[in-house]
Amino acid sequence: MSPIRNIVILTGAGVSAESGIDTFRDAGGLWEQHRVEDVATPEGFARDPDLVLRFYDMRRAAIQTKQPNAAHRALARLDAEWAGELLIVTQNVDDLHERAGAQRLIHMHGTHLNAWCTGCDTRSPWTAPLLDRPPCPACGAVGHLRPDVVWFGEMPYRMEEIYHAINRADLFVSIGTSGAVYPAAGFVREARAAGARTLELNMEPSQGSHWFDEARHGPATWLVPEWVEEMLG
C-alpha cells in the first residue's frame, strides 16, 4: 500500500454540532424552524429580505458565542504538523476551524462572518447585523449587502481548487456530513475514481457510506482526535 502524503478532508455540520451549533437535518435542527425555501434561496431573499436577514443575523450572533471543540482542534493540529499536502474543505459557515488554528481551509458554502455586496462584488469581514441595511464598507452603497453564504441553487465556492486537490489526494476523509447535499456528496466517488483511499468519520452511516473503504461511527470529538493521533504517530 503506497504511503499517504496528500490528504483532503471534507467537514460538515457534525463537526460543529458538539460546539452547540445547530445541524440542518437532525430533529430539532435549524430547518425545523424555517422552510429552506424561505431562508436559504435567492427567491426567498427576494420575497422577504427582512426574514432572511433576521435569520442570518441571529445565526451570526450565535456563532460568535461558540467555541471550537476537540475535533476542530485535532484537525488544526493535523494541518500544522502534516508535512504533505492537506486541504480541509468545509461545508460549515461558522469560523470554528479558523479559531482552532486551521489554515489550509476552503469554505465551499461561504461564511456567516462575511458580508457580500452584490453591487460591487466585494466580500468584507462582518460580525454585526445586516437587517438595518448598513452601507457596504468598500463602495458605500446601501441595500446591497447580503450574507456571504451559498444558498440552494447557487454555485459553491472554489470548486476548481477543490476538485484539483481531490484528484491529487492519497486519502479522502469525510467528517460529520450527511452525504445528502451535492456536489460535496459526490466527492468520495471522485476521490475513489482518482485512486485515493476513503474514510468516513460520522455519528452514523451517511447516505453515501457504502462508497467509503472504511467507516467509523461515533461523536466527532472522539473519532477525529483518535484518527489524527494515528496519522501523526
Steps between C-alpha positions, in 0.01 A plus 500: 500500500650831394578757771256782564632846424207707369180521708165664426254529788135591455321624812131555557257601771586201719842651576345813654193339659688427823588870523127571518442607139173371356523241226271531200334161482482358850180505703488835673748642247501832324261422218217383727448867591500634143436363153819474293322682217437799726845559648758324280414582138542812286123489439430506875729800542327685218160420647568592864848649553422605859422139600823375342721773646347453846558123478867543404556780752392254772728228365796742469454617860463144631813372325712767667407358842611144413843345545701246297476144631749213511431406136578852375816510712616158379459600135689824565780294654508274193509809276795640695700179523426311177802529270316408181222680321179543695174680433199532729186568297216599729130524426462688828444875505640549851861604571586229753765335279683833475465575869648158577798596283440329162646686203482267199125549471226573246146605596311355204166637628631840611501631855263680735780737595522662157257731326478502120420821316304407189563853369881499485554122553719556806505267799575666833553355849175551687387435857214751540132477391400557136129557565541878537652519147849635581712642217756285322846560655654494151268708279271670751182389327201427723269202457739270314649295786388141550641204694803351324342155518435271203126441476323208332518555126830692520846372406732407789829688519844397365382173347787483251755510785305239694480253212868554421592409858267197505654366181848522656401350835631173640234511773153658505330533839139606554414618851154579635315523169158365403605398149179661375612836357669517160758568373674412830318165520673399177855573619554145630430352157732755338773405746451126448513542124833681539640212709478648849421303811178620663393525864175612661488632858139568590248466780310246287533364145448776245288459189822427308664283765525200266742694277770515770775244550465539876239659727523577871193618686472706819536861620747715306669607823600137556565376149694792355768537771550122496545497121734801503712329766526195270604716206764692692626193683 
